[in-house]
Amino acid sequence: MSIITMTGELSRVLSKRDVFVLALGAMIGWGWIVQTGYFIDQSGVTGAISAFILGGFMVSVVSLIYGELASAMPFVGGEHVYSMRALGPAGSFVCTWAIIFGYISVVAFEAVALPSALAYIVPGFNVFELWTVAGQPVYGTWVATGVIGSVVITYLNYRGVRPAAQFQAILALVITLSGLTLLLGALFNGTSPSSPPLAGAGIGGVFTVAIMTPFMFVGFDVIPQAAGEADVSPKVLGGLIGLSVACAAAFYIAVIWAAGQVATGATLVESSLPAATAMEIAFDSVTIGRIMALAGLAGILTSWNGFVLGASRAIYAMADSNMLPETLATIHDDHDTPSTAIVLVGGLAALAPLFGEQMLVWVVNAGGLGMVTAWLLVVVSFLVLRYRDPDFDRPFKLPAGYAVGALGLLLTVFFVGLYLPGSPSALAWPYEWAMVGGWCLLGVVLLAVAGGLPTRTEAKAHLSAQQLED
């Protein structure tokens, strides 16, 4: 078997600003608008903030590790490249397929979140009931909106990475301003409504929120995925990863605190868009609440846009190294984008609205397991390369690398354990585990269609060819 290299190549056109807003916009997307009430209801303001500090600390450590690896290997595919060099084809397949699952889960989330947001803004939006899933009705308007949104975002990415990045910058600014407005409303009009410590749920409530934080922070790793298209120095690339995580963590904690100053978790969780409800209460204005919901639409689009980009590049990297069918490694002649991979991601997103609003919870939890599994394998790759290739050029080199790697390993193993049976926050049976199992099965089938794993010799030759092309 030989490694397949398709004609065409990705172009380095992304500036520092483009790279930063792609990651930040992907992280602070729509989840904070729709999940803030759940976070506070499950663990109280203090517990929710504690969960995000815990999750943010874990992701910060992992992001620093990513920073070193991305600076040393600034090639498209990110995790795929690092794990291939350190763990070989089998480890790389598991790592990359897991992160693609996480990315696809976010894309699916946004395809369902878009009609959910419009239902809040547009009276009478939910019409033409088609069927029910887990007791929740699925409406024709939901399906149509999700499918149309999928087509638009897919087309935008199909046309080129630079237009997608410019689109991201505008919407990321809108999101940031809306979050700051909520914070100001809470500072001047908040009443600090009382609620029991940790919402009466104890440490279990904190962990329930904590397992959702990887989903909320995923997005920083879009930077390594698009490294092959970034026109910045390797050292700066590594630093941008950590900076984007720090900014996202500060944003989430501020929003949780602000929402908790104007309403209880019990009040917010009854709303389909808790952050918009918090804004409405803070300013005593239904109109301002609806404006917040409109701003939240920008969050849907930034996450959607960022993860179509990330997922398609990861799929392209796997296909280019012969782990997925070769057609997925096709680069468009005019737009310099992995066009077939982008269409695949868009097609999967278009299916999500068929399962209704309950899909929002399932994909957050199931996709989170994929993300932390990939992060765990990236940390292992970091430690392996530190030991095996100590002289490898690392423009963004972490001090006390082994200590940081060991801490990252402990944190990611802990987070993986939170999803497993026996944990108070384990994935739900059957729906969430069915999603995980179905994704694993799909990966095995596509690998078989591609002809199986390449040998270590072929994988090394492919990595060497990437370095020469760069």
C-alpha positions in Angstrom: 0.0 0.0 0.0 1.3 3.5 -0.8 0.4 6.8 0.7 -1.8 8.8 -1.6 -1.0 12.4 -2.3 -3.7 14.3 -4.3 -3.0 17.1 -6.6 -3.3 20.6 -5.3 -2.2 22.1 -2.0 -3.6 24.4 0.7 -2.4 28.0 0.6 -1.0 30.0 3.6 -3.3 33.0 3.7 -4.4 33.3 7.3 -3.0 36.3 9.4 -2.5 36.3 13.2 -5.9 37.9 13.6 -7.5 35.4 11.4 -6.0 32.5 13.3 -7.0 34.0 16.7 -10.6 34.8 15.8 -11.1 31.4 14.1 -10.3 29.7 17.4 -12.0 32.2 19.8 -15.1 32.3 17.7 -15.2 28.5 17.5 -15.0 28.3 21.3 -17.4 31.1 22.4 -20.1 30.1 20.0 -23.7 29.3 20.9 -23.3 27.0 23.9 -23.1 29.9 26.5 -26.5 31.3 25.2 -28.4 28.0 25.5 -26.6 26.2 28.4 -25.9 28.9 31.0 -29.2 28.2 32.8 -28.4 24.5 33.0 -25.0 25.1 34.4 -26.3 27.3 37.2 -29.3 25.1 37.9 -27.1 22.0 38.2 -24.3 23.4 40.5 -25.1 27.0 41.4 -23.1 30.0 40.3 -20.1 29.1 42.5 -20.2 25.4 41.3 -20.6 26.4 37.7 -17.7 28.8 37.9 -15.6 26.1 39.7 -16.4 23.6 37.0 -15.2 26.1 34.3 -12.1 26.8 36.3 -11.4 23.1 36.5 -12.2 22.5 32.8 -10.4 25.7 31.8 -7.3 24.7 33.7 -7.3 21.3 32.0 -7.8 22.8 28.6 -5.1 25.5 29.3 -2.5 22.8 30.1 -3.5 20.8 27.0 -3.5 24.0 24.8 0.1 24.8 25.9 1.1 21.3 24.9 -0.7 21.8 21.6 1.2 25.1 21.2 4.6 23.4 21.4 3.6 20.6 19.0 2.0 23.1 16.5 5.1 25.2 16.5 7.3 22.2 15.8 4.9 20.7 13.2 2.9 23.5 11.6 1.1 21.3 9.1 -2.5 20.8 8.2 -4.1 18.1 10.3 -2.8 19.0 13.8 -3.4 16.0 16.0 -3.1 13.7 13.1 0.5 14.8 12.4 1.6 14.8 16.1 0.2 11.4 16.9 1.4 9.9 13.6 5.0 10.9 14.4 4.8 9.7 18.0 2.4 6.8 18.1 2.3 5.5 14.5 -0.6 4.9 12.2 -2.9 3.1 14.7 -2.6 5.7 17.4 -2.9 8.5 14.9 -6.1 6.9 13.5 -7.8 6.7 16.9 -6.7 10.2 17.9 -7.8 11.9 14.7 -11.0 10.0 14.4 -11.9 10.9 18.0 -11.3 14.7 17.4 -13.3 14.6 14.2 -16.2 13.1 16.2 -15.9 16.1 18.6 -15.8 18.5 15.7 -18.8 16.9 14.0 -20.7 16.9 17.2 -20.3 20.7 17.4 -21.4 21.1 13.8 -24.4 19.0 14.5 -25.1 21.0 17.6 -25.2 24.3 15.7 -27.4 22.8 13.0 -30.0 22.2 15.7 -29.2 25.3 17.7 -30.0 27.6 14.7 -33.8 26.7 14.6 -33.8 26.7 18.4 -32.7 30.3 18.4 -35.2 31.3 15.7 -38.0 29.6 17.7 -37.2 32.0 20.5 -37.1 35.1 18.3 -39.9 34.4 15.8 -43.4 33.7 17.3 -45.1 30.7 15.9 -41.9 29.3 14.4 -42.5 25.7 15.4 -45.0 24.4 12.8 -45.4 21.2 10.7 -44.7 18.6 13.4 -43.1 15.6 11.7 -42.4 13.1 14.5 -41.0 12.9 18.0 -37.6 11.9 19.3 -37.1 11.0 23.0 -40.5 12.7 23.6 -39.5 15.9 21.8 -41.4 17.0 18.7 -39.4 17.5 15.5 -40.8 20.3 13.3 -40.6 20.8 9.6 -39.4 24.4 10.1 -36.6 23.1 12.3 -35.4 20.7 9.6 -35.7 23.2 6.8 -33.7 25.8 8.7 -31.0 23.4 9.8 -30.6 22.1 6.3 -30.4 25.6 4.7 -27.9 26.7 7.3 -25.8 23.7 6.6 -25.8 24.5 2.9 -24.8 28.2 3.5 -21.9 27.4 5.9 -20.7 24.6 3.7 -20.7 26.8 0.6 -18.8 29.5 2.5 -16.0 27.1 3.5 -16.0 25.5 0.0 -15.3 28.9 -1.6 -12.1 29.4 0.5 -10.5 29.7 4.0 -9.9 33.5 3.7 -13.6 34.5 3.2 -14.5 32.1 6.1 -11.9 33.8 8.4 -13.2 37.3 7.5 -16.8 36.2 8.2 -15.5 34.8 11.6 -13.9 38.1 12.6 -17.0 40.2 12.2 -19.2 37.7 14.1 -16.7 37.2 16.9 -16.8 40.9 17.6 -20.6 40.8 17.8 -20.5 37.9 20.3 -17.9 39.7 22.5 -19.9 42.9 22.6 -23.1 41.0 23.6 -21.3 39.3 26.4 -19.9 42.6 27.7 -23.4 44.1 27.6 -24.8 41.3 29.8 -21.9 41.8 32.2 -22.6 45.5 32.4 -26.3 44.9 33.0 -25.4 42.5 35.9 -23.0 45.0 37.4 -25.5 47.9 37.5 -28.8 46.1 37.8 -28.0 42.7 39.4 -29.8 41.7 42.6 -27.7 38.5 43.4 -30.8 36.2 43.9 -30.1 33.6 46.6 -29.7 30.0 45.8 -28.4 27.0 47.8 -24.6 26.4 47.6 -23.8 24.3 44.5 -27.5 24.3 43.8 -27.9 21.6 46.5 -26.2 19.0 44.2 -22.8 18.9 45.9 -19.7 18.0 44.1 -21.7 15.8 41.7 -23.3 18.9 40.3 -19.9 20.4 39.7 -18.8 17.3 37.8 -22.0 17.3 35.8 -21.1 20.7 34.5 -17.4 19.9 34.3 -17.9 17.1 31.7 -19.6 19.7 29.5 -16.6 22.1 29.6 -14.5 20.3 27.0 -17.4 20.8 24.5 -17.4 24.5 25.4 -13.7 24.9 25.0 -13.1 22.9 21.9 -12.0 25.2 19.2 -8.5 26.2 20.2 -7.4 23.1 18.3 -8.8 24.5 15.1 -5.5 26.5 15.0 -3.4 23.3 14.6 -5.8 21.9 12.1 -5.4 25.0 9.9 -1.7 25.4 10.6 -0.9 24.6 7.0 -2.9 27.7 6.0 -1.5 30.1 8.6 0.9 32.8 7.4 2.5 33.3 10.8 5.7 32.2 12.5 5.6 28.8 14.3 6.4 30.5 17.7 3.5 32.9 17.3 1.2 30.1 16.2 1.9 28.2 19.5 1.2 31.3 21.6 -2.1 32.1 19.9 -3.4 28.7 21.0 -2.9 29.5 24.7 -4.2 33.0 24.4 -7.4 31.9 22.7 -8.2 29.5 25.6 -7.5 32.2 28.3 -9.9 34.6 26.6 -12.6 32.0 26.2 -12.4 31.0 29.9 -12.7 34.6 31.0 -15.7 35.1 28.8 -17.5 32.0 30.1 -16.9 32.8 33.7 -18.0 36.4 33.3 -21.3 35.3 31.6 -22.1 32.7 34.3 -21.5 35.2 37.0 -23.5 37.9 35.2 -26.5 35.6 34.6 -26.4 34.4 38.2 -26.6 38.0 39.4 -29.9 38.6 37.8 -31.8 35.3 38.1 -31.7 31.9 39.8 -30.8 28.8 37.9 -34.4 27.5 38.3 -35.6 30.6 36.5 -33.0 30.5 33.7 -33.3 26.7 33.1 -37.0 27.2 32.1 -35.9 29.4 29.2 -34.9 28.0 25.9 -32.2 30.8 25.7 -31.1 31.5 29.3 -28.5 34.1 28.5 -31.2 36.1 26.5 -33.6 35.8 29.4 -30.8 37.0 31.8 -30.3 40.0 29.5 -34.1 40.7 29.4 -34.2 40.6 33.3 -31.0 42.7 33.7 -32.4 45.6 31.5 -36.1 44.9 32.1 -36.7 44.8 28.4 -38.0 42.1 26.2 -36.6 43.9 23.2 -33.0 43.8 24.6 -33.5 40.1 25.4 -34.4 39.4 21.7 -31.4 41.5 20.5 -29.2 39.2 22.7 -30.8 36.2 21.0 -30.0 37.8 17.6 -26.4 38.3 18.7 -26.4 34.7 19.8 -27.1 33.7 16.2 -23.6 35.0 15.5 -22.3 32.5 18.0 -24.0 29.7 16.1 -22.4 30.7 12.9 -18.9 31.2 14.3 -18.7 27.8 15.9 -20.3 26.2 12.9 -17.9 27.9 10.5 -14.8 27.1 12.7 -15.6 23.4 13.1 -16.5 22.8 9.4 -13.0 24.2 8.8 -11.4 22.0 11.5 -13.3 18.8 10.7 -12.7 19.0 7.0 -8.9 19.6 7.5 -8.7 16.6 9.8 -10.6 14.4 7.4 -8.4 15.6 4.6 -5.2 14.8 6.6 -6.5 11.3 7.3 -7.4 10.7 3.6 -4.1 12.1 2.4 -2.3 9.6 4.5 -4.6 6.8 3.2 -6.6 6.2 6.3 -9.9 7.3 4.7 -11.0 7.0 1.1 -8.8 8.9 -1.2 -11.5 11.1 -2.7 -11.7 12.9 0.7 -8.2 14.2 0.1 -9.2 16.2 -3.0 -8.2 19.9 -3.1 -10.3 22.2 -5.2 -8.4 23.6 -8.2 -9.7 27.1 -7.9 -10.5 27.6 -4.2 -7.6 25.6 -2.6 -9.9 23.9 -0.1 -10.5 20.2 0.7 -13.8 20.4 -1.1 -15.0 16.8 -0.8 -14.3 16.7 2.9 -16.2 19.9 3.4 -19.2 18.5 1.6 -19.1 15.4 3.8 -19.1 17.5 7.0 -21.9 19.7 5.6 -24.0 16.6 4.7 -23.6 15.1 8.2 -24.7 18.5 9.7 -27.8 18.5 7.6 -28.9 15.2 9.2 -28.8 16.6 12.8 -32.1 18.6 12.7 -34.0 15.4 11.9 -33.5 14.4 15.6 -34.9 17.5 17.1 -33.9 19.6 20.2 -32.9 16.6 22.3 -29.9 16.3 20.0 -28.4 19.3 21.7 -27.8 17.4 25.0 -26.7 14.1 23.3 -24.0 15.7 21.1 -22.5 17.8 23.9 -21.9 14.8 26.1 -21.0 12.2 23.4 -18.8 14.6 21.5 -17.0 15.7 24.7 -15.7 12.1 25.1 -14.3 12.2 21.6 -12.5 15.5 22.3 -10.9 14.5 25.6 -9.8 11.2 24.2 -8.0 13.0 21.4 -6.5 15.4 23.8 -5.3 12.5 26.0 -3.5 11.0 23.0 -2.0 14.4 22.0 -0.5 14.6 25.5 0.9 11.1 25.2 2.3 12.1 21.9 3.9 15.2 23.5 5.6 13.0 26.2 6.8 10.4 23.7 8.3 13.0 21.4 10.0 14.8 24.4 11.6 11.5 25.3 12.4 10.1 21.8 13.2 13.4 19.9 14.7 15.8 22.6 16.6 17.8 19.9 13.6 18.3 17.6 13.2 22.0 16.8 10.4 23.5 19.0 10.1 27.2 18.4 7.5 27.5 21.2 9.1 25.2 23.8 7.5 24.8 27.2 9.7 25.1 30.3 9.5 22.0 32.6 8.0 20.1 29.7 7.9 16.7 31.4 6.1 18.2 34.4 3.5 20.0 32.2 3.1 16.8 30.2 2.5 14.7 33.3 0.0 17.2 34.6 -1.8 17.2 31.2 -1.8 13.4 31.3 -3.4 13.3 34.8 -6.0 15.9 33.9 -7.1 14.3 30.6 -7.2 10.8 32.1 -9.4 12.2 34.9 -11.7 13.9 32.4 -12.0 10.7 30.3 -13.1 8.9 33.4 -15.9 11.3 34.1 -17.7 10.0 30.9 -17.3 6.3 31.7 -19.8 4.0 33.5 -19.6 4.3 37.3 -19.1 8.0 37.2 -22.0 10.3 38.4 -21.7 12.1 35.1 -21.3 9.0 32.8 -22.7 9.1 29.3 -26.4 8.1 29.1 -27.5 4.8 27.7 -28.6 4.1 25.0 -28.5 7.3 23.0 -25.1 8.8 23.9 -23.3 5.5 23.9 -25.0 4.6 20.6 -23.5 7.8 19.0 -20.1 6.8 20.3 -20.4 3.2 19.0 -21.8 4.3 15.7 -18.9 6.7 15.1 -16.4 4.0 15.9 -18.1 1.6 13.5 -18.1 4.2 10.7 -14.4 4.7 11.2 -13.6 1.0 10.9 -15.7 0.8 7.7 -14.1 3.8 6.1 -10.6 2.5 7.1 -11.4 -0.8 5.4 -12.6 1.0 2.3 -9.3 2.9 2.2 -7.4 -0.4 2.3 -6.4 -0.5 6.0 -3.7 1.3 7.9 -0.4 2.3 6.2 2.8 0.8 7.5 5.1 2.8 9.8 7.6 3.2 7.0 4.9 4.6 4.7 3.7 7.0 7.5 7.3 8.3 8.1 7.8 8.8 4.3 4.5 10.8 4.2 5.6 13.0 7.2 8.9 13.7 5.5 7.2 14.7 2.3 5.0 17.2 4.2 8.1 18.8 5.7 9.7 19.1 2.3 6.6 20.6 0.7 6.4 23.2 3.5 
